[in-house]
Amino acid sequence: MNCRTTAIECDAALVEFGRRLRAARLASGSTQADVAGQLAVSKGYVSRLEGGKARPTAAMARRLAQMCAIDADSLLLLAGRLPEDVQRILSTRPVQAAALLRSAFPLAEERTEVAQVRDGIPEPCYQVVGGDCFDWMQRQSANSIHAIVTDPPYGLKEYTAKEKTKLRRGHGGVWRLPPALDGSVRRPLPRFTVLNDSEVQQLVEFFNKWAALAMRVLVPGGHVFIAANPLFSHLVYAALIESGFQKRGEIIRLVQTLRGGDRPKNAHDEFRDVTVMPRSCWEPWGLFRKPCEGRVQDNLRKWKTGGLRRISAEQPFFDVIRSSPTRSGERDIAPHPALKPQAFMRQIVRAALPLGEGVVLDPFMGAGSTIAAACAVGYASVGVENDAEFLAMAESAIPRLAALTAAGNDKVRTSRNDSYRHGGQANLFA
């Protein structure tokens, strides 16, 4: 699925419509030409339907449901058409129907940014969802997401309501406020070393559950890029592997932060030549893949996944990326404590879809840096966030972050997938 052509191509629901239609056709042993003959349409139209690039009429959706033995209501809704009885309810009792839906689905608050046309170029679409990612992922169809790129709450404790309140007050709790350096005020950092054994076990259970859901929603060959830290990466990696993911390596983000390098707390003068932990100069991103169906080439043909998108015909995607800390201009747009820079995010998001087609999910969206990066490289995406303040921040920040160049200034980039200039990755060994 390529966002550069039309808004329809970016509609995740239409993609799922096409996936179900194709699965039903293959299960019946029919070809696209067979279906086209029965419907008296062209084979090309059937191909566009299966690719999520054409929206059928309600009558056509019902005919397809009957022909393929698929539930008509679900197919109509995926096609963006309401069943007739639902339309009558909404038209005759709109207030009662709306109130009932809101009370029945309090966590399913979803906001969709439709594609906009700027200078004749359709902008990529995305969807942000307010709610718990576990609930959202559970509701999604299996094999409906093509890649996951996310920076999860590694300590869990740091994003509880109690600790977020302390963070927003500017003092206390898990969040450490590093001292100013050369007049520059530094961002708060979570102190993972304060977690006790019980909290570590909660982290393990959290990611075991999450990894199982990720395995279900990803298509075969789909990759997970997951931000980590050296203290707990092994626990999260183990959860993904136990759920069936293949570890494909790590992406090393070379960036120096203020994490580590401190002398023993309350004994700085006594042990002036001692560092408790090394100063961090890199950030690991775990890279995992759901097993392919057959060979990689077969998986690429069927699911559009299985590998990583090259930088160019001459250069593959590298696993070491030089990166500066997030620039102040981006933090002004989205003052989230864990905001990642667009210059880095666009490189890994672009690599996540080997053919430039599909939907990228960030289940721990935060301020929306992954979603903004997906927009910048022309991919459709979905972000889920359960914190109302961060959700509002993301809704405001995503279009503004996406409009920045990777270098961080305010020049507007083009959203044409093939013409996007991501800056590439420096070859460290040239």
Backbone hydrogen bonds, N-H to C=O, Kabsch-Sander energy under -0.5 kcal/mol:
donor,donor_aa,acceptor,acceptor_aa,energy
3,C,378,G,-1.4
5,T,2,N,-1.0
6,T,2,N,-0.5
10,C,7,A,-1.4
11,D,8,I,-1.9
12,A,10,C,-0.8
15,V,11,D,-1.9
16,E,12,A,-2.0
17,F,13,A,-2.4
18,G,14,L,-2.7
19,R,15,V,-2.3
20,R,16,E,-2.5
21,L,17,F,-2.3
22,R,18,G,-2.6
23,A,19,R,-2.5
24,A,20,R,-2.3
25,R,21,L,-2.2
26,L,22,R,-2.7
27,A,23,A,-2.2
28,S,24,A,-1.5
29,G,25,R,-0.6
29,G,26,L,-0.9
30,S,25,R,-1.9
35,V,31,T,-2.0
36,A,32,Q,-2.6
37,G,33,A,-2.2
38,Q,34,D,-1.9
39,L,35,V,-2.0
40,A,36,A,-1.1
41,V,36,A,-2.2
46,V,42,S,-1.6
47,S,43,K,-2.3
48,R,44,G,-2.2
49,L,45,Y,-2.3
50,E,46,V,-2.4
51,G,47,S,-1.5
52,G,49,L,-1.5
53,K,48,R,-3.0
54,A,48,R,-0.7
61,A,57,T,-2.5
62,R,58,A,-2.2
63,R,59,A,-2.1
64,L,60,M,-2.5
65,A,61,A,-2.3
66,Q,62,R,-2.3
67,M,63,R,-2.6
68,C,64,L,-2.6
69,A,65,A,-0.7
69,A,66,Q,-0.5
70,I,65,A,-2.3
75,L,71,D,-1.8
76,L,72,A,-2.6
77,L,73,D,-2.4
78,L,74,S,-2.1
79,A,75,L,-1.6
80,G,77,L,-1.4
81,R,76,L,-3.3
87,Q,83,P,-2.3
88,R,84,E,-2.1
89,I,85,D,-1.9
90,L,86,V,-2.6
91,S,87,Q,-2.3
92,T,88,R,-2.3
93,R,89,I,-2.7
97,A,93,R,-2.3
98,A,94,P,-2.3
99,A,95,V,-2.3
100,L,96,Q,-2.3
101,L,97,A,-2.3
102,R,98,A,-2.2
103,S,99,A,-2.1
104,A,100,L,-2.0
105,F,101,L,-2.0
108,A,105,F,-1.0
109,E,130,G,-0.9
110,E,108,A,-0.8
111,R,128,V,-3.1
113,E,126,Y,-2.4
114,V,112,T,-0.8
118,R,116,Q,-0.6
118,R,121,I,-2.2
121,I,118,R,-1.9
123,E,116,Q,-3.7
126,Y,113,E,-1.2
127,Q,381,S,-1.7
128,V,111,R,-2.6
129,V,383,G,-3.0
130,G,109,E,-3.3
131,G,129,V,-0.7
131,G,385,E,-1.9
136,W,132,D,-2.2
137,M,133,C,-2.9
138,Q,134,F,-1.9
139,R,135,D,-1.3
140,Q,136,W,-0.8
140,Q,137,M,-0.6
143,N,216,R,-2.1
144,S,141,S,-0.5
144,S,217,V,-2.2
145,I,217,V,-2.5
146,H,359,V,-1.9
147,A,359,V,-1.3
148,I,223,H,-2.4
149,V,361,L,-2.0
150,T,225,F,-2.5
151,D,364,F,-0.5
154,Y,152,P,-1.4
156,L,153,P,-0.6
157,K,155,G,-4.2
159,Y,156,L,-1.4
160,T,157,K,-1.7
164,K,160,T,-2.6
165,T,161,A,-1.8
166,K,162,K,-1.6
167,L,163,E,-2.4
168,R,164,K,-2.5
169,R,165,T,-1.4
170,G,166,K,-1.2
170,G,167,L,-0.5
171,H,166,K,-1.7
175,W,172,G,-0.5
176,R,189,L,-3.7
181,L,184,S,-2.3
184,S,181,L,-2.2
185,V,183,G,-0.5
189,L,176,R,-2.8
191,R,174,V,-1.8
192,F,190,P,-1.1
194,V,191,R,-1.6
195,L,192,F,-1.6
200,V,196,N,-2.1
201,Q,197,D,-2.1
202,Q,198,S,-1.9
203,L,199,E,-1.7
204,V,200,V,-2.0
205,E,201,Q,-2.4
206,F,202,Q,-2.5
207,F,203,L,-2.3
208,N,204,V,-2.1
209,K,205,E,-2.0
210,W,206,F,-2.2
211,A,207,F,-2.7
212,A,208,N,-1.5
213,L,209,K,-1.5
214,A,210,W,-2.5
215,M,211,A,-2.3
216,R,212,A,-1.4
217,V,213,L,-2.2
218,L,214,A,-1.8
219,V,145,I,-2.4
221,G,290,K,-1.2
222,G,219,V,-2.4
223,H,146,H,-0.7
224,V,288,F,-2.7
225,F,148,I,-3.1
226,I,224,V,-0.6
226,I,286,G,-2.4
227,A,150,T,-2.5
228,A,284,P,-2.5
232,F,229,N,-0.9
233,S,229,N,-1.9
235,L,232,F,-0.8
236,V,232,F,-1.6
237,Y,233,S,-3.0
238,A,234,H,-2.0
239,A,235,L,-1.6
240,L,236,V,-1.9
241,I,237,Y,-2.4
242,E,238,A,-2.7
243,S,239,A,-1.2
244,G,241,I,-1.6
245,F,240,L,-2.2
246,Q,289,R,-2.9
247,K,245,F,-0.5
248,R,287,L,-3.3
249,G,287,L,-0.7
251,I,285,W,-2.9
252,I,250,E,-0.6
252,I,319,D,-3.5
253,R,251,I,-0.7
253,R,283,E,-2.8
254,L,252,I,-0.8
254,L,321,I,-2.5
255,V,253,R,-1.0
255,V,281,C,-0.7
257,T,255,V,-0.5
257,T,280,S,-1.8
261,G,277,M,-2.5
267,A,264,P,-2.0
271,F,267,A,-2.0
272,R,269,D,-0.7
274,V,271,F,-1.5
276,V,262,D,-2.8
280,S,259,R,-3.0
283,E,253,R,-2.1
285,W,251,I,-1.9
286,G,226,I,-2.3
287,L,249,G,-2.2
288,F,224,V,-2.2
288,F,286,G,-0.5
289,R,246,Q,-2.3
290,K,222,G,-2.7
294,G,292,C,-1.0
299,N,295,R,-2.4
300,L,296,V,-2.7
301,R,297,Q,-1.7
302,K,298,D,-2.1
303,W,299,N,-3.3
304,K,299,N,-0.9
304,K,300,L,-0.9
305,T,299,N,-0.8
306,G,221,G,-1.2
306,G,307,G,-0.5
309,R,351,A,-2.0
311,I,315,Q,-1.1
312,S,315,Q,-2.1
321,I,252,I,-2.9
323,S,254,L,-2.4
331,R,327,R,-2.1
332,D,328,S,-2.2
333,I,329,G,-1.2
334,A,330,E,-2.5
336,H,334,A,-2.5
339,L,336,H,-1.5
344,F,341,P,-0.6
345,M,341,P,-2.6
346,R,342,Q,-2.5
347,Q,344,F,-0.7
348,I,344,F,-1.5
349,V,345,M,-2.7
350,R,346,R,-2.0
351,A,347,Q,-1.6
352,A,348,I,-1.1
352,A,349,V,-0.6
353,L,349,V,-0.6
353,L,350,R,-0.9
355,L,304,K,-0.7
356,G,353,L,-1.6
358,G,1,M,-0.8
360,V,380,A,-2.2
361,L,147,A,-2.7
362,D,382,V,-2.5
365,M,384,V,-2.7
368,G,365,M,-2.1
372,A,368,G,-2.6
373,A,369,S,-2.0
374,A,370,T,-2.3
375,C,371,I,-2.2
376,A,372,A,-2.2
377,V,373,A,-1.7
378,G,374,A,-0.7
378,G,375,C,-0.8
379,Y,374,A,-3.3
380,A,358,G,-0.8
381,S,125,C,-0.8
382,V,360,V,-2.4
383,G,127,Q,-2.7
384,V,362,D,-2.4
385,E,129,V,-2.5
388,A,386,N,-0.6
391,L,387,D,-2.6
392,A,388,A,-2.2
393,M,389,E,-2.0
394,A,390,F,-2.6
395,E,391,L,-2.3
396,S,392,A,-1.6
397,A,393,M,-2.5
398,I,394,A,-2.9
400,R,396,S,-0.6
401,L,397,A,-3.2
402,A,398,I,-2.7
403,A,399,P,-1.0
404,L,401,L,-1.2
405,T,409,N,-1.1
408,G,405,T,-2.1
417,N,415,S,-0.5
419,S,416,R,-0.6
420,Y,416,R,-0.9
420,Y,417,N,-0.8
422,H,420,Y,-0.8
428,L,426,A,-0.8
430,A,427,N,-1.3
